[in-house]
Amino acid sequence: MSSEKKIRGGSLIARALRDKGIENVFTLSGGFCNPALEGFMECQVSVINCPHEQIAGHLADGHTRITRKPSVCLVGPEGFANAVPSMMEAWGERSPIIFITGSSTLKRQGSGGFKEIDDVSIAAPLTKYSASITDGNRIREFVDKAYKIATNGYPGAVHLSVPVDIMFSSYNEDTGLQERPFRQSVMPLAKAWPDPNQLQKIQDLCLNAEKPILIGGHGVWWSKNEKGLEKVGDELNIPIFNIPYHQKLLGEEANAYMGLADIHQYPPSKFALHESDLVLMVGGRLDNQMNFGNPPLFPDTTKLICVNGSHEEIEFNRAADILLLSDPEPFFNALLDLKKNGKWKLSKNWFELNKSKRKEWVETSLNELEKETSEATFKGEKIHPLQLGLDVQEVMGEDDWLVIDGGNTHFWSEIAINIAGWKGKKLGGILHPGTFSMLGVGVSFAISAKNTNPNSNVILISGDGAFLSGGLSVEAAFQENKPIIVVIDNNGGLDCISQQQERLFESGKHFATDFRDIPFHTMFEGLGGYGELVTKREELIPAIKRAIKSGKTACINVKAKGVISPIVLATTNKRDKASIE
């Protein structure tokens, strides 16, 4: 018998999401959202109010990437437009966020209602599923469908538009529980199992390979199989690489890990790719970052195998020689079984050769940096961004989180992370912009890292341009008492762009990329935080230590040298462009 107790549609949405295990909601509170906010309050679901809807989306994204559990971004109809960039960032990282947005009344749809916008159509290209809840009695059905689409197969963001009349109208509190599924809790994920015949072909190729490498992507992270990836590398002597911009799968200090599969940010990967006879790419796409599977990144003499846990991924990998639809776990186990059964005979020679190439690159990079830093100190010049990245990590412990944001800042920091990892530096975690290299996500991601790791220090290395793109999100750190440390690589402009201009423009000059001398550190002081200006390298580490000791959200404003990164340099070199475009 149906219950007679009535609750608003927004409360029904909150209950449906609570039953799915949702623990965190990020929002900019608005009138359209109030019924849902009341429901979340009654369900005792954590809600963080943000100063901007884009920030709410990025916080949900960061939280979801770290925990690998879906979270919710809740905004009103006008806020939807502000949240769109965060949808794009989440789309690139396959982050299963549930975006819920208020919309104009259903009964007057198409008549120019209050704040009416076709949010469903706008969100569709940036999400796996975008729909309007057209009947309040089907709220649980829509939530159930959206959750399953977000988390199954190729994970990703979804969007539900909730008309204001449905949000505010009343329904029986057990509405939707009379139909299957009667249980609204989280169900086990549907996982793909490998076709035995296709798997056998791949195993035979692996057994005959003398120089195999394995490149891991998003699918490994979201399926929680990074430990299996590491075990394959260690036990089978296969060098492991990470697709650029994807979530870090292994610690940079891990024995089997070599670096990014990026010939510009990690040149030894070029040697590995070009010398390999077999490439196993698991959970990734043959997109522009992987040159669509083509030469010169993947030589035509190399056999290319793509293993993906969903048909959506497979569709991006048509260029592979062999495709396998399989969750990463059974595939990794199938490789490990080859050793258990005594069939695996690959020696450590190829593996150790790749290790030696990494060592050689690290030593050369450090020698060049030491020479440059000594000359800069003698001449009174600013700190090199690579030196900045290394010095920041020098202060960090193995439970601390490093976040990076920016153009050249991001690229130099990636190089610093690899170098420090080779020297044994272990970190609690690393976050960075995704596929679209969106500026301004750093502060939000740093807050997410602190929110999920309250006892760890969280340090963000941000370019000045990146901070100007999303830095006001730092108010959420103050509001929620989640102190983070922001180290700004302040080179006085959009250095990633100006460096390209100076090489592309006939005049050899840059244009419309400079900033004024912005006192970022005093901005933090004005908000109630800690700030310091650093103009010399020897001042940096002591300043970071003082910022940590202050216990406040802090800014270390570092006057840094503008130095073009290897990947940006490649975009201005026609001979190299073919490998990244």
C-alpha positions as CSV (number, residue, x, y, z in Angstrom):
1,M,0.0,0.0,0.0
2,S,1.4,3.4,-0.9
3,S,2.4,5.8,1.8
4,E,0.3,8.9,2.2
5,K,3.1,11.1,3.5
6,K,4.0,13.7,0.9
7,I,7.4,15.2,0.1
8,R,8.6,17.6,-2.5
9,G,10.2,16.4,-5.7
10,G,13.5,17.8,-4.7
11,S,13.5,15.7,-1.5
12,L,12.6,12.7,-3.5
13,I,15.7,13.3,-5.7
14,A,17.8,13.6,-2.6
15,R,16.5,10.4,-1.2
16,A,17.1,8.6,-4.5
17,L,20.7,9.8,-4.6
18,R,21.3,8.9,-0.9
19,D,20.1,5.4,-1.7
20,K,22.8,5.3,-4.4
21,G,25.4,6.0,-1.8
22,I,25.9,9.7,-2.7
23,E,27.8,11.3,0.1
24,N,28.9,14.7,-1.3
25,V,27.0,17.5,-3.1
26,F,28.6,20.7,-4.4
27,T,26.4,23.7,-5.2
28,L,25.8,27.4,-5.4
29,S,22.6,27.6,-3.4
30,G,19.7,29.1,-5.4
31,G,16.0,29.3,-5.2
32,F,15.5,26.5,-7.8
33,C,17.6,24.2,-5.7
34,N,15.9,24.7,-2.3
35,P,13.7,21.6,-2.3
36,A,16.6,19.4,-3.1
37,L,18.8,21.1,-0.5
38,E,16.1,20.5,2.1
39,G,16.1,16.9,1.1
40,F,19.9,16.6,1.3
41,M,19.8,18.3,4.7
42,E,17.2,15.7,6.0
43,C,19.2,12.9,4.5
44,Q,22.4,14.2,6.2
45,V,24.3,14.3,2.9
46,S,27.3,16.7,3.0
47,V,26.7,19.9,1.0
48,I,29.4,22.4,0.2
49,N,28.3,25.8,-1.0
50,C,30.6,27.3,-3.5
51,P,31.2,30.9,-4.7
52,H,30.6,30.0,-8.4
53,E,28.8,27.1,-10.3
54,Q,32.0,26.2,-12.3
55,I,33.8,25.8,-9.0
56,A,31.0,23.5,-7.7
57,G,31.5,21.4,-10.8
58,H,35.3,21.2,-10.5
59,L,35.0,20.4,-6.8
60,A,32.6,17.5,-7.6
61,D,35.1,16.4,-10.4
62,G,38.1,16.5,-8.1
63,H,36.3,14.6,-5.3
64,T,35.1,12.0,-7.8
65,R,38.5,11.5,-9.3
66,I,40.1,10.9,-5.9
67,T,37.4,8.7,-4.3
68,R,36.2,7.0,-7.5
69,K,32.7,7.5,-6.2
70,P,30.1,9.6,-8.0
71,S,29.2,13.0,-6.5
72,V,26.7,15.6,-7.4
73,C,26.9,19.1,-8.7
74,L,23.6,20.9,-8.1
75,V,22.9,24.3,-9.7
76,G,20.0,26.5,-10.9
77,P,19.1,27.3,-14.6
78,E,21.3,30.3,-15.0
79,G,24.1,28.5,-13.0
80,F,23.9,25.7,-15.6
81,A,25.7,27.9,-18.1
82,N,28.5,28.6,-15.6
83,A,28.8,24.9,-14.9
84,V,29.3,23.9,-18.5
85,P,33.1,24.2,-18.5
86,S,33.3,21.8,-15.5
87,M,31.2,19.4,-17.5
88,M,33.8,19.5,-20.3
89,E,36.7,18.9,-17.9
90,A,34.8,16.0,-16.4
91,W,34.0,14.6,-19.8
92,G,37.7,14.5,-20.7
93,E,38.5,12.6,-17.5
94,R,35.6,10.2,-17.7
95,S,34.5,11.5,-14.2
96,P,31.1,10.1,-13.3
97,I,29.6,13.2,-11.8
98,I,25.8,13.6,-11.7
99,F,24.9,17.2,-12.7
100,I,21.5,18.2,-11.5
101,T,20.2,21.6,-12.8
102,G,16.9,23.4,-12.2
103,S,14.9,24.5,-15.2
104,S,11.8,26.4,-16.2
105,T,8.4,24.9,-15.6
106,L,7.5,21.8,-17.6
107,K,3.9,22.9,-18.3
108,R,5.1,26.1,-20.0
109,Q,8.2,24.7,-21.7
110,G,8.9,26.5,-25.0
111,S,6.9,29.6,-24.0
112,G,9.8,31.7,-22.7
113,G,9.4,30.7,-19.0
114,F,11.4,32.1,-16.2
115,K,15.1,31.5,-16.9
116,E,14.2,29.0,-19.6
117,I,17.2,27.4,-21.4
118,D,17.5,24.2,-23.4
119,D,20.0,22.8,-20.9
120,V,19.4,19.2,-22.0
121,S,20.6,19.9,-25.6
122,I,23.5,21.9,-24.4
123,A,24.7,19.3,-22.0
124,A,24.2,16.3,-24.3
125,P,27.6,16.5,-26.2
126,L,29.4,16.8,-22.8
127,T,27.8,14.0,-20.9
128,K,26.9,10.4,-21.4
129,Y,23.3,11.1,-20.7
130,S,21.3,14.3,-20.6
131,A,17.5,14.3,-19.9
132,S,14.7,16.3,-18.4
133,I,12.6,14.6,-15.7
134,T,9.2,14.9,-17.3
135,D,7.1,13.2,-14.6
136,G,7.7,13.5,-10.8
137,N,6.4,10.0,-10.3
138,R,9.5,8.8,-12.4
139,I,12.1,10.7,-10.4
140,R,13.6,7.5,-9.0
141,E,13.6,5.9,-12.4
142,F,15.5,8.8,-13.9
143,V,18.1,8.9,-11.1
144,D,18.6,5.1,-11.3
145,K,19.1,5.3,-15.0
146,A,21.5,8.3,-14.8
147,Y,23.6,6.6,-12.0
148,K,23.9,3.3,-13.9
149,I,24.9,5.1,-17.2
150,A,27.5,7.3,-15.3
151,T,29.2,4.3,-13.6
152,N,28.9,1.4,-16.0
153,G,31.0,0.8,-19.1
154,Y,32.9,3.9,-20.1
155,P,32.2,6.1,-17.0
156,G,31.4,9.7,-17.4
157,A,29.3,12.6,-16.3
158,V,25.5,12.6,-16.7
159,H,22.9,15.5,-16.5
160,L,19.4,15.6,-15.2
161,S,17.3,18.7,-15.7
162,V,14.6,19.2,-13.1
163,P,11.7,21.5,-14.0
164,V,10.7,23.8,-11.2
165,D,7.2,22.6,-11.0
166,I,8.5,19.0,-10.5
167,M,11.1,20.2,-8.0
168,F,8.5,21.9,-5.8
169,S,5.5,19.6,-6.3
170,S,4.6,17.0,-3.7
171,Y,4.6,13.2,-4.2
172,N,4.2,10.2,-2.0
173,E,7.5,9.5,-0.3
174,D,7.6,5.9,-1.6
175,T,6.9,7.0,-5.2
176,G,8.7,4.8,-7.6
177,L,9.3,1.9,-5.2
178,Q,6.4,-0.1,-6.5
179,E,8.3,-1.0,-9.7
180,R,11.5,-2.9,-10.4
181,P,14.1,-2.5,-9.3
182,F,12.6,-2.6,-5.8
183,R,16.0,-2.1,-4.3
184,Q,17.4,1.3,-5.1
185,S,20.9,0.8,-3.6
186,V,24.0,0.5,-5.7
187,M,24.2,-2.6,-7.8
188,P,27.4,-4.3,-8.9
189,L,28.9,-2.9,-12.0
190,A,28.5,-4.7,-15.3
191,K,32.0,-5.8,-16.4
192,A,33.1,-7.1,-19.8
193,W,34.8,-10.5,-19.9
194,P,37.4,-11.3,-22.7
195,D,36.5,-13.5,-25.6
196,P,38.7,-16.6,-25.1
197,N,39.7,-16.9,-28.8
198,Q,40.7,-13.2,-29.1
199,L,42.5,-13.4,-25.7
200,Q,44.5,-16.4,-26.9
201,K,45.7,-14.5,-29.9
202,I,46.9,-11.7,-27.7
203,Q,48.6,-14.1,-25.2
204,D,50.5,-15.8,-28.1
205,L,51.7,-12.4,-29.4
206,C,52.8,-11.5,-25.8
207,L,54.7,-14.8,-25.5
208,N,56.6,-14.1,-28.7
209,A,57.4,-10.4,-28.0
210,E,60.9,-9.4,-27.1
211,K,60.3,-5.7,-26.5
212,P,56.7,-5.2,-25.2
213,I,55.5,-2.1,-23.4
214,L,52.2,-1.4,-21.6
215,I,50.4,2.0,-21.7
216,G,47.7,2.5,-19.1
217,G,44.8,4.9,-19.4
218,H,41.5,5.9,-17.6
219,G,40.0,2.5,-17.8
220,V,42.6,1.1,-15.4
221,W,41.9,3.9,-12.8
222,W,38.1,3.8,-12.9
223,S,38.0,0.0,-12.7
224,K,40.4,0.2,-9.7
225,N,43.0,-2.1,-11.3
226,E,46.2,-0.1,-10.9
227,K,47.6,-2.7,-8.5
228,G,47.2,-5.3,-11.2
229,L,48.9,-3.0,-13.7
230,E,51.9,-2.7,-11.4
231,K,52.0,-6.4,-10.8
232,V,52.1,-7.1,-14.5
233,G,55.0,-4.7,-14.9
234,D,57.0,-6.1,-12.0
235,E,56.4,-9.8,-12.5
236,L,56.6,-9.9,-16.4
237,N,59.3,-7.3,-16.9
238,I,57.1,-5.0,-19.0
239,P,57.8,-1.2,-18.8
240,I,54.7,0.7,-17.8
241,F,53.7,4.1,-19.2
242,N,50.9,6.5,-18.4
243,I,48.8,8.3,-21.1
244,P,49.4,12.1,-20.8
245,Y,46.7,14.0,-19.0
246,H,45.1,10.9,-17.6
247,Q,44.9,10.1,-13.9
248,K,48.2,8.9,-12.5
249,L,47.9,5.1,-12.2
250,L,51.2,4.4,-10.4
251,G,53.4,6.3,-8.1
252,E,56.3,7.9,-10.0
253,E,58.6,6.0,-7.7
254,A,57.1,2.6,-8.7
255,N,59.7,0.2,-10.1
256,A,57.7,-0.7,-13.2
257,Y,56.7,2.9,-14.0
258,M,58.8,4.8,-16.6
259,G,56.8,8.0,-17.3
260,L,54.3,9.5,-19.6
261,A,53.8,8.1,-23.1
262,D,54.8,11.5,-24.4
263,I,58.0,11.9,-26.5
264,H,58.2,15.6,-25.5
265,Q,57.7,15.6,-21.8
266,Y,59.4,12.3,-21.4
267,P,61.8,11.7,-24.3
268,P,62.8,8.1,-23.3
269,S,59.2,7.1,-24.3
270,K,60.2,7.8,-27.9
271,F,62.9,5.2,-27.6
272,A,60.5,2.7,-26.0
273,L,57.8,3.2,-28.6
274,H,60.1,3.1,-31.6
275,E,62.1,0.0,-30.4
276,S,59.1,-1.9,-29.2
277,D,57.6,-4.9,-31.1
278,L,54.4,-5.0,-29.1
279,V,52.3,-2.2,-27.5
280,L,49.5,-3.1,-25.1
281,M,47.3,-0.1,-24.4
282,V,44.8,-0.8,-21.7
283,G,41.9,1.5,-20.9
284,G,42.9,4.3,-23.2
285,R,41.9,6.0,-26.5
286,L,43.8,6.3,-29.7
287,D,43.1,10.0,-29.9
288,N,45.2,13.0,-30.7
289,Q,47.5,12.4,-27.7
290,M,48.3,9.0,-29.1
291,N,48.5,10.3,-32.7
292,F,45.4,8.1,-33.5
293,G,47.7,5.0,-33.3
294,N,49.7,6.1,-36.3
295,P,53.4,6.7,-37.1
296,P,55.6,8.4,-36.2
297,L,54.4,7.8,-32.6
298,F,53.6,4.1,-33.2
299,P,56.0,2.7,-35.9
300,D,54.3,0.4,-38.4
301,T,56.6,-2.4,-37.3
302,T,55.0,-2.5,-33.9
303,K,51.9,-4.6,-33.2
304,L,49.3,-2.4,-31.4
305,I,46.7,-4.1,-29.2
306,C,44.0,-2.1,-27.4
307,V,42.1,-3.6,-24.4
308,N,39.1,-1.7,-23.3
309,G,36.3,-2.4,-20.8
310,S,33.5,-0.8,-22.8
311,H,32.3,-0.6,-26.4
312,E,32.5,3.2,-26.2
313,E,36.3,2.9,-25.8
314,I,36.6,0.3,-28.5
315,E,34.9,2.7,-31.0
316,F,37.8,5.1,-30.5
317,N,40.4,2.5,-31.1
318,R,39.6,1.2,-34.6
319,A,43.2,1.8,-35.7
320,A,44.5,-1.0,-33.4
321,D,45.8,-4.2,-35.0
322,I,43.8,-6.3,-32.4
323,L,40.9,-5.1,-30.1
324,L,39.8,-6.9,-27.0
325,L,36.6,-6.0,-25.1
326,S,37.5,-6.8,-21.5
327,D,37.7,-5.2,-18.0
328,P,41.4,-4.7,-17.2
329,E,41.3,-7.1,-14.2
330,P,40.7,-10.4,-16.1
331,F,43.1,-9.3,-18.8
332,F,45.9,-8.6,-16.3
333,N,45.2,-11.9,-14.6
334,A,45.4,-13.7,-18.0
335,L,48.9,-12.2,-18.6
336,L,50.0,-13.2,-15.1
337,D,48.7,-16.7,-15.6
338,L,51.3,-17.1,-18.4
339,K,54.0,-16.8,-15.8
340,K,52.2,-19.1,-13.3
341,N,51.9,-21.7,-16.0
342,G,55.6,-21.5,-16.8
343,K,55.1,-20.0,-20.3
344,W,56.5,-16.5,-19.8
345,K,60.2,-16.4,-20.7
346,L,60.9,-12.6,-21.2
347,S,64.2,-11.6,-19.6
348,K,64.8,-8.4,-17.7
349,N,67.1,-7.0,-20.4
350,W,64.4,-4.9,-22.2
351,F,63.0,-3.7,-18.9
352,E,66.4,-2.7,-17.5
353,L,67.3,-0.9,-20.8
354,N,64.2,1.3,-20.4
355,K,65.2,1.9,-16.7
356,S,68.7,3.0,-17.8
357,K,67.2,5.3,-20.4
358,R,65.1,7.0,-17.7
359,K,68.2,7.2,-15.4
360,E,70.2,8.8,-18.3
361,W,67.5,11.3,-19.0
362,V,67.1,12.3,-15.3
363,E,70.9,12.8,-14.9
364,T,71.2,14.8,-18.0
365,S,68.2,17.0,-17.1
366,L,69.5,17.6,-13.6
367,N,73.0,18.5,-14.8
368,E,71.5,21.0,-17.3
369,L,69.3,22.4,-14.6
370,E,72.1,22.7,-12.1
371,K,74.2,24.6,-14.6
372,E,71.3,26.9,-15.5
373,T,70.4,27.5,-11.8
374,S,74.0,28.3,-10.9
375,E,74.2,30.9,-13.7
376,A,70.8,32.3,-12.7
377,T,71.9,32.7,-9.1
378,F,75.1,34.4,-10.2
379,K,73.3,36.8,-12.5
380,G,70.4,37.4,-10.0
381,E,67.9,35.9,-12.4
382,K,64.5,34.3,-11.5
383,I,64.0,30.7,-10.7
384,H,63.5,28.1,-13.5
385,P,60.0,26.5,-13.4
386,L,61.6,23.0,-13.4
387,Q,63.6,24.0,-10.3
388,L,60.5,25.3,-8.7
389,G,58.7,22.0,-9.2
390,L,61.6,20.0,-7.7
391,D,62.0,22.3,-4.7
392,V,58.3,22.2,-3.9
393,Q,58.4,18.4,-3.8
394,E,61.5,18.6,-1.6
395,V,59.2,19.8,1.3
396,M,56.5,17.3,0.8
397,G,56.0,14.0,2.6
398,E,54.7,10.7,1.3
399,D,51.1,11.4,2.4
400,D,51.0,14.9,0.9
401,W,49.1,15.7,-2.3
402,L,50.5,17.7,-5.2
403,V,48.2,19.5,-7.6
404,I,49.4,21.3,-10.8
405,D,47.6,23.7,-13.0
406,G,48.6,25.8,-16.0
407,G,50.2,25.6,-19.4
408,N,54.0,25.6,-19.2
409,T,53.7,25.3,-15.4
410,H,51.8,22.0,-15.9
411,F,54.3,20.7,-18.4
412,W,57.4,21.6,-16.4
413,S,55.8,20.2,-13.2
414,E,55.2,16.9,-14.9
415,I,58.9,16.7,-15.8
416,A,59.8,17.5,-12.2
417,I,57.4,14.8,-10.9
418,N,59.1,12.2,-13.0
419,I,62.6,13.3,-12.0
420,A,61.7,13.4,-8.3
421,G,60.0,10.0,-8.5
422,W,63.1,8.5,-10.0
423,K,65.0,9.8,-7.0
424,G,62.5,8.0,-4.7
425,K,60.0,10.8,-3.9
426,K,56.7,9.3,-2.9
427,L,53.6,11.4,-2.7
428,G,50.1,10.7,-1.5
429,G,48.6,11.6,-4.8
430,I,48.7,13.9,-7.8
431,L,46.0,15.8,-9.6
432,H,46.2,17.9,-12.7
433,P,44.0,19.2,-15.6
434,G,42.6,16.6,-17.9
435,T,42.4,16.0,-21.7
436,F,41.3,19.6,-22.5
437,S,44.2,21.1,-20.4
438,M,41.7,23.6,-18.9
439,L,43.2,26.4,-16.9
440,G,41.8,27.3,-13.5
441,V,40.9,23.8,-12.1
442,G,43.9,23.7,-9.7
443,V,42.5,25.5,-6.6
444,S,39.2,23.4,-6.8
445,F,41.2,20.2,-7.2
446,A,43.5,21.1,-4.3
447,I,40.4,21.7,-2.1
448,S,39.1,18.3,-3.1
449,A,42.4,16.7,-2.2
450,K,42.3,18.4,1.2
451,N,38.6,17.6,1.7
452,T,39.3,13.9,1.2
453,N,42.8,13.9,2.9
454,P,42.3,16.3,5.9
455,N,45.5,15.3,7.6
456,S,47.8,15.7,4.6
457,N,49.4,18.8,3.3
458,V,48.1,19.8,-0.1
459,I,50.3,22.0,-2.3
460,L,49.2,23.5,-5.7
461,I,51.7,24.7,-8.2
462,S,49.7,27.1,-10.4
463,G,50.7,29.4,-13.2
464,D,49.6,33.0,-12.8
465,G,47.3,32.7,-15.8
466,A,45.7,29.5,-14.4
467,F,45.2,31.2,-11.0
468,L,43.5,34.2,-12.6
469,S,41.2,31.7,-14.4
470,G,39.9,30.1,-11.3
471,G,41.7,31.4,-8.2
472,L,38.7,32.9,-6.5
473,S,37.6,29.4,-5.8
474,V,40.1,29.6,-2.9
475,E,37.2,31.2,-0.9
476,A,35.8,27.7,-0.5
477,A,39.0,26.7,1.2
478,F,38.6,29.5,3.7
479,Q,34.8,28.9,4.1
480,E,35.2,25.2,4.7
481,N,38.4,25.5,6.7
482,K,40.4,23.3,4.3
483,P,43.8,25.0,4.3
484,I,45.8,24.5,1.1
485,I,49.1,26.0,-0.1
486,V,49.2,27.7,-3.5
487,V,52.6,28.2,-5.0
488,I,52.2,30.5,-8.0
489,D,54.7,30.2,-10.8
490,N,54.5,33.9,-11.6
491,N,56.2,34.7,-14.9
492,G,54.0,37.8,-15.6
493,G,51.8,36.5,-18.4
494,L,50.4,33.6,-20.4
495,D,53.9,32.2,-21.0
496,C,52.7,29.1,-22.7
497,I,51.2,31.3,-25.4
498,S,53.8,34.1,-25.5
499,Q,56.6,31.6,-26.0
500,Q,54.7,30.1,-29.0
501,Q,54.1,33.6,-30.4
502,E,57.8,34.5,-30.3
503,R,58.6,31.6,-32.4
504,L,55.6,31.8,-34.8
505,F,55.3,35.5,-35.4
506,E,57.4,37.0,-38.0
507,S,58.3,39.9,-35.7
508,G,59.6,37.5,-33.0
509,K,57.5,39.3,-30.4
510,H,54.6,38.3,-28.3
511,F,51.2,40.1,-28.1
512,A,48.3,40.4,-25.7
513,T,49.7,37.9,-23.2
514,D,51.2,40.0,-20.5
515,F,49.9,40.6,-16.9
516,R,50.6,43.5,-14.6
517,D,52.7,42.7,-11.4
518,I,49.9,41.1,-9.3
519,P,50.5,40.7,-5.6
520,F,48.8,37.4,-5.2
521,H,50.3,36.8,-1.7
522,T,48.6,39.9,-0.3
523,M,45.3,38.8,-1.8
524,F,45.5,35.7,0.5
525,E,46.4,37.9,3.4
526,G,43.4,40.0,2.8
527,L,41.2,36.9,2.8
528,G,42.6,35.9,6.2
529,G,45.3,33.6,5.0
530,Y,49.1,33.6,4.8
531,G,51.2,35.0,2.0
532,E,54.8,35.5,1.1
533,L,56.6,36.9,-2.0
534,V,59.7,34.9,-3.2
535,T,62.2,36.4,-5.5
536,K,65.2,34.1,-5.0
537,R,65.4,30.3,-5.1
538,E,66.9,30.1,-1.7
539,E,63.8,31.7,-0.2
540,L,61.3,29.2,-1.6
541,I,61.7,26.1,0.6
542,P,61.7,28.1,3.9
543,A,58.7,30.1,2.7
544,I,56.7,26.9,2.0
545,K,57.7,25.5,5.4
546,R,56.4,28.7,7.1
547,A,53.2,28.4,5.1
548,I,52.6,24.9,6.3
549,K,53.4,25.9,9.9
550,S,50.9,28.7,9.7
551,G,48.0,26.3,9.4
552,K,46.2,28.7,7.0
553,T,45.3,28.7,3.4
554,A,48.5,30.3,2.0
555,C,50.1,31.7,-1.1
556,I,53.7,31.7,-2.0
557,N,54.0,34.1,-4.9
558,V,57.2,33.1,-6.8
559,K,58.8,35.4,-9.3
560,A,59.8,32.7,-11.9
561,K,61.5,32.7,-15.2
562,G,59.5,32.2,-18.4
563,V,61.0,29.1,-20.1
564,I,59.4,27.3,-22.9
565,S,58.6,23.7,-22.2
566,P,59.6,20.9,-24.5
567,I,56.0,20.1,-25.5
568,V,55.2,23.8,-26.3
569,L,58.4,24.0,-28.3
570,A,57.3,21.1,-30.3
571,T,54.1,22.8,-31.4
572,T,56.2,25.5,-33.0
573,N,58.4,23.0,-34.8
574,K,56.7,21.6,-37.9
575,R,58.9,18.5,-37.8
576,D,57.6,17.5,-34.4
577,K,54.0,18.6,-34.8
578,A,52.9,15.4,-36.5
579,S,53.4,13.4,-33.3
580,I,51.0,15.6,-31.2
581,E,48.4,16.6,-33.7
